Amino acid sequence: MSVNFKFDIDKAIAATVYIASKKPTELTQAKLFKLLYFADKDHLVRYCRPITGDWYTAMKDGPVPSNLYNAFKKLGSPPKKEDENARRLAQFVKLDSSWQYPRIEVQKELDPLQLSISDIHSLDRVLKLYGKMSFTQVRSIAHNTPAWANAWEKKEETKDASRMSFEDFFEEDASALSGVREEMVENYLLRKAFEER
């Protein structure tokens, strides 16, 4: 069984804007994705839900939030009608292409009520731990998490990515609160049962 959450583009953008507004060192797209992974993981193991609800893919350079990654790929191009997530993202952030690896800049502040107090606590913890690190350092730490390692190990030879499991976010995590993993699975099964009615 693989637990899923509903992706929330508004919260994903809010978390992106929050991180970018704190001006961590060399905030490229790749580094942002690792910081969001650590923040979603931190929030999940403490409060039984991730911040963004995005699902993560294990790629060569570490975990990537799939829906947000797709929105970022279209950033800078004229958004098509069907690219609603990219259109909304473009209202709040832009990429500064004057760097070898474009850096993320805030274009417009977001309503702070988009993020809960616990969301902000997780984001702040992650920024304090990893915000001043280089992308190489953050990538190395992400590669050492069981969630990324397990997915990468299961990757098909012909593929360059593999879906990560939220259940694995709890492995070897000292900050995971007792019973939260079980509660996450139970909540997921209840949501699924009600959706099928």
Legacy VTK file of the C-alpha trace (Angstrom):
# vtk DataFile Version 3.0
C-alpha trace
ASCII
DATASET POLYDATA
POINTS 197 float
0.000 0.000 0.000
1.188 3.510 -0.733
-0.264 6.476 1.162
-1.139 9.572 -0.885
-2.149 13.096 0.009
-3.990 15.719 -2.013
-1.589 18.204 -3.595
-2.335 21.788 -2.596
-0.798 24.238 -5.089
-1.562 27.222 -2.838
0.343 25.704 0.077
3.184 24.612 -2.210
3.489 28.173 -3.537
3.195 29.594 -0.012
5.989 27.311 1.221
8.120 28.258 -1.810
7.571 31.989 -1.223
8.251 31.578 2.505
11.556 29.785 1.860
12.634 32.238 -0.851
11.754 35.249 1.323
14.180 33.989 4.003
16.989 34.178 1.410
18.763 30.848 1.955
22.180 30.496 0.314
22.071 29.950 -3.478
18.361 29.112 -3.748
18.105 27.269 -7.029
15.161 25.139 -8.021
17.117 22.006 -7.089
17.921 23.291 -3.600
14.345 24.491 -3.069
13.040 21.005 -3.857
15.310 19.456 -1.207
14.271 22.058 1.380
10.595 21.376 0.629
11.243 17.638 0.939
12.811 18.103 4.366
9.968 20.433 5.446
7.223 18.078 4.203
9.026 15.181 5.904
9.470 17.106 9.164
5.803 18.076 9.227
4.577 14.595 8.305
6.488 12.750 11.044
5.325 15.251 13.683
1.781 16.209 12.624
0.593 13.357 10.390
0.429 15.411 7.167
2.933 17.018 4.812
2.752 20.757 4.147
2.222 20.640 0.375
0.584 17.253 -0.168
2.852 16.770 -3.196
4.264 13.321 -3.883
8.031 12.952 -4.223
10.105 11.306 -6.887
13.614 9.986 -6.264
15.799 11.441 -9.005
19.576 11.402 -9.468
20.040 14.647 -7.530
17.615 13.717 -4.741
13.899 14.048 -3.940
11.711 16.204 -6.190
8.092 17.299 -5.479
6.433 16.077 -8.674
3.549 18.511 -9.215
5.581 21.563 -8.233
8.459 20.382 -10.453
6.064 20.267 -13.416
4.887 23.809 -12.645
8.489 25.076 -12.415
9.360 23.469 -15.778
6.815 25.779 -17.415
7.918 28.896 -15.515
9.122 31.558 -17.930
7.047 30.259 -20.846
3.681 31.772 -21.681
1.341 29.558 -19.619
-1.277 27.553 -21.473
-4.831 27.341 -20.218
-4.278 23.823 -18.879
-1.122 24.890 -16.986
-3.033 26.439 -14.080
-0.379 25.499 -11.493
2.391 27.117 -13.558
0.285 30.240 -14.122
-0.339 30.606 -10.389
3.289 29.936 -9.504
4.455 32.603 -11.987
2.436 35.228 -10.126
4.603 34.765 -7.034
8.106 33.672 -8.060
10.499 34.106 -10.952
13.846 32.649 -11.933
16.888 34.932 -12.127
18.708 33.517 -15.159
21.793 35.715 -14.717
23.286 32.861 -12.634
24.692 29.632 -14.080
21.918 27.824 -12.177
18.915 30.210 -12.099
17.923 31.344 -8.618
14.430 31.790 -7.250
13.186 35.250 -6.383
9.892 36.350 -4.840
7.754 38.534 -7.133
4.767 38.920 -4.846
4.175 38.154 -1.183
1.542 35.588 -0.320
-1.148 35.784 2.327
0.625 34.478 5.453
-2.553 32.648 6.494
-1.884 30.115 3.713
0.548 28.416 6.113
-0.364 27.092 9.552
1.782 27.724 12.617
3.034 24.132 12.453
3.871 24.554 8.723
5.983 27.602 9.583
7.705 25.789 12.457
8.742 22.964 10.116
9.911 25.391 7.431
11.916 27.354 10.008
13.526 24.176 11.393
14.581 23.144 7.897
15.905 26.604 7.006
17.922 26.699 10.227
19.437 23.271 9.530
19.995 23.454 5.769
19.428 27.023 4.561
23.099 28.048 4.636
24.355 24.790 3.116
25.319 24.428 -0.529
23.160 22.385 -2.875
25.846 19.656 -2.873
25.657 19.363 0.920
21.845 19.313 0.969
21.730 16.742 -1.849
24.158 14.500 0.038
21.987 14.606 3.169
18.832 13.874 1.131
20.580 10.900 -0.487
21.175 9.478 2.975
17.483 9.409 3.891
15.853 5.963 3.661
12.873 7.380 1.707
15.122 8.462 -1.183
17.468 5.457 -0.950
14.629 2.901 -0.927
12.931 4.464 -3.957
16.205 4.812 -5.873
17.067 1.171 -5.166
13.668 0.052 -6.554
14.027 2.203 -9.682
13.666 0.333 -12.964
16.880 0.292 -15.001
15.260 2.069 -17.937
13.845 4.890 -15.792
15.590 7.955 -14.363
13.191 8.350 -11.409
11.127 6.349 -8.931
8.177 7.329 -6.754
8.995 7.708 -3.060
6.820 6.273 -0.291
5.466 8.461 2.514
5.714 5.415 4.800
9.502 5.521 4.305
9.664 9.160 5.508
9.460 7.791 9.068
12.434 5.414 8.782
15.439 6.330 10.925
13.893 9.693 11.862
14.472 10.532 15.527
11.937 13.389 15.383
9.098 11.063 14.292
6.489 11.045 17.030
5.218 7.724 18.305
2.052 6.525 16.581
2.054 9.159 13.829
2.929 6.697 11.053
0.075 4.400 12.099
-2.318 7.369 12.311
-1.246 8.498 8.816
-2.039 5.051 7.362
-5.367 4.854 9.226
-6.399 8.343 8.029
-5.480 7.423 4.457
-7.552 4.228 4.572
-10.531 6.158 5.981
-10.232 8.848 3.259
-10.048 6.144 0.608
-13.064 4.300 1.990
-15.194 7.470 1.976
-14.046 8.402 -1.553
-15.123 4.987 -2.843
-18.693 5.412 -1.527
LINES 1 198
197 0 1 2 3 4 5 6 7 8 9 10 11 12 13 14 15 16 17 18 19 20 21 22 23 24 25 26 27 28 29 30 31 32 33 34 35 36 37 38 39 40 41 42 43 44 45 46 47 48 49 50 51 52 53 54 55 56 57 58 59 60 61 62 63 64 65 66 67 68 69 70 71 72 73 74 75 76 77 78 79 80 81 82 83 84 85 86 87 88 89 90 91 92 93 94 95 96 97 98 99 100 101 102 103 104 105 106 107 108 109 110 111 112 113 114 115 116 117 118 119 120 121 122 123 124 125 126 127 128 129 130 131 132 133 134 135 136 137 138 139 140 141 142 143 144 145 146 147 148 149 150 151 152 153 154 155 156 157 158 159 160 161 162 163 164 165 166 167 168 169 170 171 172 173 174 175 176 177 178 179 180 181 182 183 184 185 186 187 188 189 190 191 192 193 194 195 196
